[in-house]
Structure formats: structure tokens, C-alpha cells
Amino acid sequence: MGHAYALGKQPCAIIRTGRGSGQPGTEHNAHVRPSSSCTSRGPPLRIRIFFQSKSSAAATKPSPIRTRPFRAISRAMSSSAPAPAAMAVDDAEDDQLASMSTEEITRASRLLDNEIRVHKDELQRSNLELESIKEKTKENQEKIKLNKQLPYLVGNIVEILEMNPEDEAEEDGANIDLDSQRKGKCVVLKTSTRQTIFLPVIGLVDPDKLKPGDLVGVNKDSYLILDTLPSEYDSRVKAMEVDEKPTEDYNDIGGLEKQIQELVEAIVLPMTHKDRFQKLGIRPPKGVLLYGPPGTGKTLMARACAAQTNATFLKLAGPQLVQLAKEKAPCIIFIDEIDAIGTKRFDSEVSGDREVQRTMLELLNQLDGFSSDERIKVIAATNRADILDPALMRSGRLDRKIEFPHPSEEARARILQIHSRKMNVNPDVNFEELARSTDDFNGAQLKAVCVEAGMLALRRDATEVTHEDFNEGIIQVQAKKKSSLNYYA
């Protein structure tokens, strides 16, 4: 069955419905085809038609088309291109949405949002994996590039020679030795294969940048120097370097003003004001020995000295220390408890004693090796200066000796104030009276007094430390001191 509808003055559409169509209150699919008088040609459009009942007031009018107005149908049919898929309004999804309730549509929308979120997470994870794969690919390409290069033969520069051949009588061309006629620097190197090679032509490295003892990479066939290699260190020597610069200050040390002045003159000034020594022609001390009873501030003084100078702090000594210290210069080498290896030499059949003496001899040689570089200073500390070897104490090695005695009464009061300045102390605390009660206390024990006083205030839930807390702390530290003395007696 067909119905013709006019758009404007010309009939442009003929609607053909399916079999049995036209019943009142029914809904049918229909095809829209252009009429013979319409100039546009195109595929038929499928639309949905709803037939009203005959009793309706609008029954005499043409059946309305619910989904598309005729103006849109006319525009679609006037186009020569095929109708887009969006024009198909009778898809299964549309039917499903039309039959769904609002709650079901909301639930379906949430499910779609969750799926979108999952896909976004997958996309982000894939992008991260892609970046990781790109980095690994770049790293592998670098490895492949290195593997394509021929490996170096490790060599050691033994000597650098300056060749200046004199003019000699002219010889026949076949008898001229070109190597003997070369001018400039030549190198004698020793390879890891135990060969000693003379190189009249150095290679790709600037001769001015080479010095005896350098590690170089050479071609295994021609022995030409291709590159310089970094110096080798034992892992134990690298562990001696203190990565974190000491943060101690001279203000953290009480009662040692004279010792601070001597250490500054011996270590700090030669590093920071080297020109003043050169103008006067004074050779600064090479090393300093800090000696005194335990707990008097020797290690603290060394750390404060390193903090005041822009120097690398090496806490120990070893056979390869000279090379590491020269490359890290300016450098301060701190040897704590030097009496463990620097005792007086004596005849002994015990292998352990001979090993200690051998270590001390090596230490003496290392101290002599620092004479060529004024930027390297040695600070040694010991509790027993009387048992050190005289060769270690002579001038030119550990030139300056600084004694750290027990603090005086004024120094003890100052030390107590330093260690309690970060504590909430009652203003009535008399540090001078506390100093008179701490006779023969060293700096470490005075610090322990402040710690014990703080713990006593903590046990009684107090908000500040009182004078009585300090007195009780002195009693506790003194009791521990007497027990330790009786234990070692």
C-alpha cells in the first residue's frame, strides 16, 4: 500500500508500507522512495509509521511519520551520496533503549563509564610499558654499539720521553729509520700481558694529558693509545671516603679554645690561605697528632676542622690512599686510634705483631708520599701517645702535637651549656655549681650527664629540666664511672 505526500508543490515521496498496514493503532516499517516527478534519486529510507484510529480527529489527515520529518527526508533523498548508517533508526539498540526504564538506562550508563575507565587504565599501563621498552631498546642499542668496538688492552704508562734527534749525515732513502727521526713525546708503557712497549707514535690521546702511572686503553695489535681509563681503587678504599660532609662547628666544642687555634693554624690556614705561607716562605705542617684521655673531644675536633674546609674527609688509611687523596684534594685524612698500628717496633716472632709493624712502615711511606701535595693533610688521634713509634712523631710526618687534657671548671660549665642548649632547662639551673661537682669529668661524661638529666625529667612527666635533675644525673654517671674503674682495676 502506498501513500503520496507533497513537499512544496511537487510530490516527492511515496511511502510503501508492508502487508496488512494501515490498521488503526498499529505501527509498521515503511520504505520511502522518490516519486517519478522528483529529480533526486537515492536508496530508499526505512522509517516507522504509526496509524491512528479512524475515530481520531486527525484521521482524515495523512499518517504522521514519528521519527523523521519530511524536510529531513527530502534533504536525505536529494543527496547523491548513499544514506549514512545513522539514518537507520530501527536498530536493535534503539529498540532496546526504548523498552528500558530510566533506572536500567542509568545502570547501563554506569557500566559503560566503568568500561571506559578500565580502558583508560589499560591505555596508561600500555604507554608506561611502551616507555620502558623504548628505554631498554636504547640501552641495548648502546650495548650493541659497544660490542661492535674492538676491546682495549689495558696498559700502564711507565715513562714519557722527549725525542729531539740531532741532524745527522744524510743517508740513502732505503736506510732511513723514520722512528728515529720523529720529534716530540714518546711513551714507554707496560701492558697487562706483561709486555713493555716503546711507542714513538702515541695514538689518539693528547701527549700533554698523559703522565706516568696513568691507565690507558691500547690497541691489542698496534699498541696505539686509544683512550685514558679511570684509576682503579679497591672497594675498601672507596668505602673510606665519607660522602656526607661533617656538620660539626667549633661552637659545639667547649673549653678547647687553645687547641682549636692550634688546629686552625696547622690544617685550615694552609688550605684556605696558602698564599700567606708562600709570601713568608713558611712550610706548613703536614700532619697533626691529637692525643689525650678518652672522651676529651679529639674526634669531634677533627670533624669540625673538616667541616670548616672544603675538603674530602677520609677516615682511615690504606696502601692506595695516596692516589685517592691526590685526586680528591684538598683532602683531610683522619686516622683514629693510630696506636693500634703505630706502636713502637720490637722483635717478635708472632706473625700478628710483624703484620702490625709492616702496616706501620707502610703508613710512614704514605706520609712521606704526601710531601709533594700541600693540599693533603693528616690528622691522627690517640689515647696513648707514649707508645707511638718515634719515627711517626718526627718532624715532616706528624709535625704538630696538640694535647687534649681534661676540661677545667670553666670549660665543664661551657660544655654543659652546649649540650643542654636544645633542652627545655629551668632558668634556675646553675651550671657553675654543676661544673664544681663534676671534677675529673671529660666531655663525653658531661654529655652523658645532660642526657641522664633529661631522662629523669621524662620519667616524672616534667616539662622542663631542673637543677636537681642535673645533680641526680651527675650521681648516676659518677656511679657508672666508679664501677668501670673497679671493673678494669
Secondary structure, 3 states (H helix, E strand, C coil): CEEEEEECCEEEEEEEECCCCCCCCCEEEEEEEECCCCCCCCCCEEEEEECCCCCCCCCCCCCCECCCCHHHHHHHHHCCCCCCHHHCCCCHHHHHHHHCCHHHHHHHHHHHHHHHHHHHHHHHHHHHHHHHHHHHHHHHHHHHHHHHCCCCEEEEEEEEEEECCCCCCCCCHHHCCCHHHCCEEEEEEEECCCCEEEECCCECCCHHHCCCCCEEEECCCCCCEEEECCCCCCHHHHCCECCCCCCCCHHHCCCCHHHHHHHHHHHHHHHHCHHHHHHHCCCCCCEEEEECCCCCCHHHHHHHHHHHCCCEEECCCCCCHHHHHHHCCCEEEEECCHHHCCECCCCCCCHHHHHHHHHHHHHHHHHHHHHHCCCEEEEEEECCHHHECHHHHCCCCCCEEEECCCCCHHHHHHHHHHHCCCCCECCCCCHHHHHHCCCCCCHHHHHHHHHHHHHHHHHCCCCCECHHHHHHHHHHHHHHHHHHHHHHC
